[in-house]
Amino acid sequence: MSLSLFKLGQRYLLRRPLQSILVVLGIALGVAVVIAIDLANGSASRAFSLSTEAISGRATHQIVGGPNGVPQEIYGQLRRELGLREVAPIVSDYVTVRELGDQPVRLLGIDPFSEAPFRSYLGSADDEPLSLEALTAFLAQPNTIFLSREVAEQNGLESGNTLTLGIGPREVTATIAGLLDPSNELSRRALDSLLLADISTAQELLQRDTLSNIDLILPEGEAGTAEVERIASILPEGVRVEQPATRTATIQQLSAAFELNLTALSLLALVVGMFLIYNTVTFSVVQRRPVLGTLRALGVTREEIFALILGEAAVMGVVGALFGMGLGIVLGRGVVGLVTQTINDLYFVVNVAGVDVAPTTLLKGSLIGILSALLAAAVPAWEAASVEPVTALRRSAIESRVMGLLPKLSLAGAGLGLVGLVLLAVSTRSVVVSFLGLFAVIIAFALLTPWVTVLFMRLAESPLARLGVLGRMAPRDIVRALSRTSVAIAALMVAVSVIIGVSVMIGSFRNTVTEWLETTLQADIYISPPNIAANRSTAPMERAIAEQVASFEGVERISWARDVTVASPEFGRVQLVAVSEEVSGRQRPFKWVEGSQEAAWERAQLEGAVFVSEPFAFRHEIGQGDSVTLYTDMGERSFPVVGVYYDYSSDQGVVLMPDALYRTLYDDPYLSSVAAFVTEGTDPDALVGQLRTFFAGEQALVIRSNVGLRASVLEVFERAFAITGALQLLATIVAFIGVLSALMAMQLERARELGTLRATGMTQRQLWGLTMLETGLMGSTAGLWAMPTGLALALVLIYVINRRSFGWTLQLHLEPSALVEAFAVALVAALLAGIYPAVRMSRIRISEAIRSE
Amino acid sequence: MTPPETAAVRVEGLTKIYDESRSGRAVLGDVNATFFTGQFSVLLGRSGSGKSTLLNLISGIDLPTRGEIWIGDVNVTRLSERERTLLRRRDIGFVFQFFNLIPTLTAGENVSLPLELGGMIEKQARKRAETLLDRVSLANRMDDYPDRLSGGEQQRVAIARALAHQPSLILADEPTGNLDEETGQTVLTLLLELVRESGKTMIMATHSLEIVPYADHVFRMTEGQLVEERRHRMERRVM
C-alpha cells in the first residue's frame, strides 16, 4: 500500500475517534474475556502441575496403594531386600490452617535423610542452611513443621508460632520449627501451599500408620522396566508402581470439560464483538464512498482498496488486542478466584497464588482478536473493492442490495442452522464438535435477523402509527438502515440469547438437582468431617462417631458411607462410594437397573455387584452387562454393573457398592459420613443442635439437617455458575457498545434528515422520542428474537453440551421470568445505548446538517 | 390606495462569526435589512456570500454573534431554543435546494409532517396534505416515497410541505439550484403563485439573476455585506 493510502486510512481513523474507540473497546473486551479465562484456566492448571511436580520432585515412579495407603514395611523392604537407595517415603494429605485463612494446604511428611535426591525444600548447596536448632526441633519435637518464609511473612507468622490445623473432624496444633527459603523457583512456588513435616510427625498428625506413597528414582529404558518388575514382585495385593506424570495428567483431565465450557463461553463475547467490527467497517466504507470512488477513478486498484480497509481494521484489531491484553490480565486476576473455587469445590485442590501471565495466552488471545477483526472486516472490504466507482456504495444502494439479499441471507441462515443441527446430531462425544454445532446454530439465527427485523417492523408499524408521525417513522427508519440496524440487533440478540440459554440451562440444572436431592436424600441428619472438596465427603471419620450418633435419643437408625478414590486398570482413578444401606429408601432415580431396585441391591450384596452413576457410565461407555475392574487390597477384582443411577454430585462419575462388600476388599476402618433417620415426632433441627453440642470441642464435625445439606449443595451449585454470569455480562456490554456504535453511525448518516426535521419544527424532545422509539424497537426486536434463539441454545446446552461434557441428563425447566428478564436486558441495553446518540442528535447544528450529504 | 408596508422581518446589526480559528471568520458583518409583509425578497449573491447564513439566522436554526432579528414583533435572538423551534413550526416554511424530504415518509406524510409535529391529528393532517398535493398537481403521488419521485416532483412536495402549516414566512434556499432549467422554472412559478395567492412573505436566497425580475426586493450580498438594495415591481409578469 502506498504512503498516501496509508495516510488516508490513518487520518480517517483519527477523524472519527469515537467510532474507532468503540471498535477498539469492543475488540479489547472480547480479547480480554478470552485471555482472562485462558489465564485463569492456565494458572489453575499450571499451579496444580507445578505443585504436584514439585512434590514429586525428581521421582520417576511412585508406589501407591488403596484408600488406606502403602504399608510402611514396604519402604524397609525396598531398601533392605532390593537394595534400592533412591527411595523416599511420603505421607501427605490436605489440611486446613486457621492462621492461613482456613485455606487447604498440603501437609507433606518426608524423611529428611532420604530426601536429597528428590526435592530441595530443605535447602540446596546454594541456599542459606537451616539452623541446627530448627532441624533438631523438626526431627525430634512432636508436631513441628516447616513453612515457607514468604507465606509466613504474608500472614504475619514467624518461627515458634503455633498453627491450628483442621484434619478431618479434628483440630490439632503444630509449631513452626523454621522457615524455608529455597532459591529454587519451583520449590519456592510449591511451598506456597505446603507444610513440611517429618514423616513421623505427619503420621501422628494425620493419625495413620501407613504411607501415602513411596517415591522412586529408577533408570530409564529396559533397566528401569526390569526394576519396576522386581519391585512389583515384592508388593502385596493392592499396592502398585505408577508414574507420577500419568497420575498428574489424569487428575488434571478431571476439570478439562469445565475449562472447555468456559473457553467456549468466553469466545461468545468475541463473536458479539465481530458484529461490532463488521458494522463499523461497513459504515466507514459507506461514509467514504466519494473518496473510494475518486481513488478508483485515479487508478487505485481493487486490491489496494481492499488492503486499505483491511489495514484499518487490522490497526483497530492490534490496538484493541493490546488493550485487551492489559484488561485480560486484570480480569484474569478477578476470574482466577472463581475458577479455582469451582475446581476446588468439584475437582481437585489447587492453590493459585497469582495469575500466571503466560506469553502464549497473550499471543493467542491477541491473534484471535486481530483475526476476528480482519474476518469481520473482510466482507465490507471486499464490497468496497468490488463495486464500480460510479455506484460506489451509496447507502441506498447497500440497503437495496441488503433487501435484495434478504431471501438469500435467510436461506443461508437456514442452511447453516441445518449444518449446526447435523453437527449436534452426529454421534460423537467431541465437545468441540458440539460447540461448533452450537455456534453454527447461533450464527444461523443471527443471519435470519434482518428478515425477522423487517417482519417485526411491519407488524409494529400499524400499532405505532397511533403515536403519530414519529410512530410511523421509527420502524421505517430501522428498515431503511437495515444493513446497520440488523447487525446491531443481531449482536444484541446473540448476547441476550446467551443469557436466556445459559439461564434456562442453569435453571433446568438447578431444578433437576433439587428434585434429585429430594429423592436421594431421605435421611433427616447428615454428619461428616469438614471436607476440602465441596461435592465429596472423603475425610476419614472414626466408626465410634457413628455408634455415638446411633445411640442418641431420637435417632431411629443410621446409615453410613465411605467415599474414597481407588484405582482401576481400565478407568484410572475412580471415585468409589460404599454405603451401608440405600439411603434414599429405594427412591433413587435409576436410568437403568437390572430387574427391580430391590433385586439389584440384593445382587450387589450377595454377589458383589456394583452400581455406577450416569456420568461414569457415559464417560467410560459402560452399561448393562458390563463390569468394572478395580484394584483392591485383595488384588484386582471385577464387578458386574447392575444399575446406572442418576447422580449430579460429580461429573467424573461414581461407583457405588454395598459397605459390606467394600470392607471385605479394602483394609479401611474409616467412614466418611453418617446419615441419621429420626424417630417419629423428633424434631431434626433440635437433634442437630444436640448433636453439635455433644461433639463440640471433641470433633469438628459438620452436622446438618436434610434441609441444611440441600441448601449447602445448592450453594456450591450457585458458586460453580457464578463465572458464567460474569461472562454473560461482558458479552452484553460488547453488544451494548455495538448498538451504541450503530446508532452513532446512523446519526451521522441521517444528519441531513434530522436537520430537516428540526428545521421543520421538530423539538429536541420529539427528536429524543424518535431516537428512543427506534432504539426501543431495536432492543425489543433483539429481545423477542433472542427468545427462540436462547431456547434453542438452552436445548443444545442441556441435551448435547452438558451431556457430552459431563454426562448428565437434565430435565428442561423453563421459568418464564428468565425470558422476561432477558427481554428487559435487551430493551434497557438498547435504550441506554440510545441516550448518548439522542443527546448528540438533539444538539445537532441544524444549519450544517440540512446541507450535509 | 396601497396599504402601508409593514415589516415582516427586520434584521439589525447582524453579525455572524464562525470561530474556525482564533481570529474568527465573519460570514455576515453588521447587516441591516427589512423584509416587508406579503412581499417576495431575493438575496442575490455568489456561493459563500452569506445568503444561506442570513436565512438560517432569520429562521432561528442558527444564532448571530451580534445583532437582532425581529419576525413581526418577536425578537428571535431573545428566544430559547425550544421557542425558536416552535416559532419555525408555527410561522416559517422552508424550501431547500436539495428538497430534504424525509425518505421514510410518503409524499403525503412529508407534507403533513409539520402539522402532525404541531399536534394535528393524522386524519386532518392527511386531508390538508391531500389538498396541498393536489394544488401542486401531485395528488396521485400521495402514497409514494420520495425515492419514487423525480427532482421536480420532490421539490413540489417540499413546497407543499413548506406551506402546509400556513406559515407567514417562507424561506427558500436556492430552490431551483438542483433542477434543470425548465423544471426550475415550473417550480419557481408554482412557488411564487402559491406564495402570492396566500399573501405570504418569502425570502429566497439564490445566485440566479433570472429570478430577479420576479422579486419585489433584491438584496445583493457580497462577502457578508448587503451592498445594494433595489426594488422591483415585476410581479405582474408571473401573476
Chai-1 contact restraints between the chains, C-beta under 6 A:
chainA,res_idxA,chainB,res_idxB,connection_type,confidence,min_distance_angstrom,max_distance_angstrom,comment,restraint_id
A,G468,B,E116,contact,1.0,0.0,6.0,A-B,restraint_1
A,V469,B,L113,contact,1.0,0.0,6.0,A-B,restraint_2
A,V469,B,E116,contact,1.0,0.0,6.0,A-B,restraint_3
A,M473,B,T104,contact,1.0,0.0,6.0,A-B,restraint_4
A,R476,B,T104,contact,1.0,0.0,6.0,A-B,restraint_5
A,D477,B,T104,contact,1.0,0.0,6.0,A-B,restraint_6
A,R480,B,T104,contact,1.0,0.0,6.0,A-B,restraint_7
A,E753,B,I102,contact,1.0,0.0,6.0,A-B,restraint_8
A,T756,B,N100,contact,1.0,0.0,6.0,A-B,restraint_9
A,A759,B,I61,contact,1.0,0.0,6.0,A-B,restraint_10
A,A759,B,F94,contact,1.0,0.0,6.0,A-B,restraint_11
A,T760,B,L113,contact,1.0,0.0,6.0,A-B,restraint_12
A,T760,B,P114,contact,1.0,0.0,6.0,A-B,restraint_13
A,G761,B,R88,contact,1.0,0.0,6.0,A-B,restraint_14
A,G761,B,R89,contact,1.0,0.0,6.0,A-B,restraint_15
A,G761,B,P114,contact,1.0,0.0,6.0,A-B,restraint_16
A,G761,B,L117,contact,1.0,0.0,6.0,A-B,restraint_17
A,M762,B,L117,contact,1.0,0.0,6.0,A-B,restraint_18
A,T763,B,R82,contact,1.0,0.0,6.0,A-B,restraint_19
A,T763,B,T85,contact,1.0,0.0,6.0,A-B,restraint_20
A,I846,B,I61,contact,1.0,0.0,6.0,A-B,restraint_21
A,S847,B,N56,contact,1.0,0.0,6.0,A-B,restraint_22
A,S847,B,I61,contact,1.0,0.0,6.0,A-B,restraint_23
A,S847,B,D62,contact,1.0,0.0,6.0,A-B,restraint_24
